[in-house]
Amino acid sequence: MSARSRSTATPRALEPGSSTRRFLGLLRPVRGRFLAVVVLTAFGVGLTAIGPLVLARATDTLVNGLLGAQLPSGQSREEVVAALRASGRETLAGVVASTDLVPGRGIDFGELGRLLGVTVGIYSTATLLQLVAVGQTNRAIHHVMLRLRVRVERKLNRTPVATVDTYGRGDLLSRVTNDVDNTTASLTQAMGQLLTACFTLISVLVAMLYLSPLMTLVTLSTLPLAVWATRALVRRSQPRFVAQWKQMGALSATIEESISGHEVISSFHSGQQHVAELGERNDRWASESVRAQVASGLAMPLMTFVGNLSYVLVCVVGGLRVASATMTVGEIQAFVQYGRQISSPIGQISGLLNELQSGIASTARVLEFLDGPEEETGVPERRRLRGRVEFEHVDFGYEPGKPVLRDLSLVAEPGETVAVVGPTGVGKTTLAHLLLRFYDVERGRVLLDGHDVRELARADVRSHIGVVLQDPWLFEGTIAENVSYGRQDAHRSDVERAASRTGLDQFVAVLPHGLDTHIDADGANLSAGERQLVTITRAFVAEPEVLVLDEATSAVDSRTTMHVQRALAELQRDRTCLVIAHRLATVRQADRILVLDQGRVVESGSHEELLHRRGAYAELQRTRLEAS
């Protein structure tokens, strides 16, 4: 079956501005905790920014003591400065003039110890506040991602089959796993590192302005270059990250196909073919990934260069300021520290903004899925129906311009078994998809007891229809749990009664735990026939008025075919049954056989009647006999 073409319109989640807003909007449910993180981070970073100012005082105390001890006592500082200038030692005179030393007095170790103690207290408190902020961040992110995963899980359960076909299972799996994980990492960066970097930048700027507006301007003179480089890299890297995660989805689809089709691949010795395809997909992903990482990886070297350039300017201008007695050595030391600190958050912000493009791209893919169509929810109304099914002049195609059914009409009366046969690709399975409202018709109507199924809730429609597919699907759990899956309110007695009617009880009687025997995912520890018996019993528990059998015995081994056919006969009793048949031997007992060709019913009648006409059905029989 072909997947329908994707729309060429840009989804809301993928619009550039909308992507960023909705990425940050994920934090809305934890805005209270996020506010606490903001406050804690602000105080912690603010205290850290005060540290160099206290250390500047400590440095000046040390310098004053060292210089004061070398100068003659009994003179004032002004007298010492005048004497130095008179002797032509202008630089030293400027350094002495910029201090508040006392000639002849050495280092004040009491004051120095007090300042160092205050510094240790400031940094300890700042560290404690930031540790609390990290804990709150992790809790907030855990809550956000738990909600997001719950939304994704609920969406998966409400996603129409048509949408799943459109995305492809591998790409959908990548969206709900890889992209959700990448969103988690990016939100952690946004709430943690990016927030800290922004507050560090603000607090350092405030401290620098307090020390010297002129030196601040010198330090920030390189900032326009950093801003320009950051904006250029963000614009360049975001499309690369979107392409990278799209290629990851395609790669996941290839891996999923290799795992699910492992037996077929091994049987036909086609492993090398899949390895080559996987290698090609992997190369495409690696190519896009390298482009994205190269674009974002330029941020840190550029910011390092800008920081070093700023450092050189601070040292040169700062030395002149000390020599001119307009700043102290301690203040220049603090400015050098701040110069390093301000280049670090600028580099971090630049790098994080580029890395966040990857998270925003992943978030857009997740939100595009969450914004997609979904089936209505609700509890089905368990009212009895007669089970009359009618397709009235139905047109339908999975892709525009490629019709599968053309003006198709058929009727299955209550209790009647109608078989649908025809060549591959004529739309037999499509009838079941339309009846179950996996898809809706483009023209015409599908009626259930005279009601257009489009006017009924999907849950109501499906509650009256039992399905037994060609490939039985079982979940990991007990046999009883798999059987009761057909009806949520089924009791143990309902399961046991259904097992008795279908003959499943004879099979489970030899198992160590009977109906409570645990089976692996997809029933891997059961044979095909045993799995089919479980799915037939599951349909029996549902008590449907209409039954759809999509070649329910084609995958069953000969040893259990008789048991399965007996179970199907019991299941079909007093029910309208639509049999989709690929093997003509399974439809001989049908009340009526419909032959489909090119999306239309070309013949209708019993097995004997159709053979007697020597038309399309007889030709199908002859072709199958020759092939066998």
Phi, psi and omega in degrees: 000133181278142174280146179289150183293144177284150178291145179274350179290146180284119179297154182302321182293339183262358176290134188309306181294319181296323181300312182294316180299316183285332174299311178289333179295342177296339181277353184303319181295342181243033185296328178295312178293324179296321177297320177298320177297318180299313182295313180299317180294319181298314180292317180298313180291322178299316177297320178298324179290335178286333183310308180300330177294318178293319177296328176298318176298319180295318178297316179297322177298318180293314180297317179301318180293318181295315179289318182298325180293337182267355181258150181293137179282169180088357177243153175277166180297321180297321179295319179297317180297318180296318180295320179296318179293324179295331180271004178084013181261068186295318183297312179295323178298321178294321179295314180296321182294332181281354182254175173241037182292163175243114182307134179090348181261133181274202184289133176272089185293333177296313178294320180296317179295321179296317180294319179294324177296318177298321180297315179299318179297319180297311183291326178294315179296319179298318179297318180298315180298320181289328175295318177297320179297321178297318178298316178294323178298313181297320178294318180296314180296319178301318180294317180298313184288330174298315177297319182294318179294323177295318177299318180296317181296316178297321180296319179302319182287346180248002183284130179297151177302323180300321180292318177299317177298325182292312182289318191091141187296321182295314180294320179296319178298320179295322180296317187272357177240287184300314183291324177293319178297319179293325175297320178300311181298320182290321177295323177299318177295318182297317183280331185262280188295315183294319179297316179297317181297319181295315179292325177298316179300316182293311183294322178293320177299317179298315180295320179295318177296325178296321181284312183194109177301324181295313179296329177296317178296323178297316181294319184278359181296338178269354185296318179305323178296319180294318180296315180299316181295320181296314181297319180296319181290323178297313180298326184282325190273329186300313177298329179293320180291323176299314179296323180299314183284335172294318178293328175296322177297317178295321178295319178297322179297319179294318179295316179299320179295320180294324180285311183292330180257027186300317182296317180294317180300316180293321182297324183260011179052042184258019182300319182296325178298316180289326176298318179297317179295318178297320178297320179296314178298318181296321178296319179296316178297316181297321180297312179294322180295317179297317179300317180294316183289325177296315180299314181283331182290343178290343186297310186294314177301320179297317181291326177296317177298315179298319179296318179295322178297318178296321181297317179298316180297318181297317181296316182293307182292323179297320177299320178294324180292321178292318181296331180268008176064026179261348176214153179269166178298320180297321179294322176293321177300316179297321181294322176298317177300314180295324178300318176293319182293325183284331177288329180295308178295328177297316177295319179296315181298318179298312180295318181293322178298324178289319178294326179295338177299325177295316179294321179294322177296318178294318179299320179299320180292321178293315182290329175299320177293317181293331179279351184291173181295153177215155179279148179294150180252168179149164178273126181296146176275117184274074174254146183285140176241160176284327177097028178276128181242134179218132169254122188242102177050056186271131168244138179198145173211147180285333179233146179302135178080003179232076184293143175256317177246137182231113176048046184273134176226136174201158180225135171240112182285159180306130178080359183270143174257116181245124178258142179242122181232167179154169179299165178296136175088010182271355176109019182295308180293333178300326178302316179295320179299319180287321179296321180277359181061034166293326173227160174248149184292155176274324178214151182090194182217150168247122187247139174237110187054039177083358180259130175296124185296338178290340178268358178252150175295143181302322180298322178294315181300310186288338179290344180257003184235127173259142184233132171235112187269168178295318179255102182294135181244123178238153179259158176292130183153196180275164177298319180299320179294322178293323179290316182288351176300336180291341178208120188296329183265016182291137176264171180300323180295325177295320179295315182294321179294317179295320179297323178293321182290326184265353182086005178295331181298328178292324179290314184284345181298332182270356179276150186299326183242015177058228180294343180267010176294133181277136177241151182286170176302134182065016177062036186297337180267015175240156175285168180300318179294320179293320177297320181293324176299320179296317181291327176294317178295324176300315178294325180295318180298326181293343180051056182280155174274336180237138182237133176245119178246111180259087181047059190289348182245006187290331183261010185267136178287160186297333183294326183252001181303317182297320179295317181294317180296322177296318180294320178294321179298320178293322181292324183284344186300129177061026178231148170289129187231127175251110183259117176264112192243134171253337176252120187292339181295341184272357187245004186297328183271003180293147177296325181211143180241129177250132179255122179259140174209125181055040174080009181231155172278116183256342177211152178209135179162184177280173181301312182294319180298317183290324176295321181295328181286338180056045179254221184297320181295315179299323178294320176299317178299314182297318180296318180293321179296318179295322180293326181279000000 
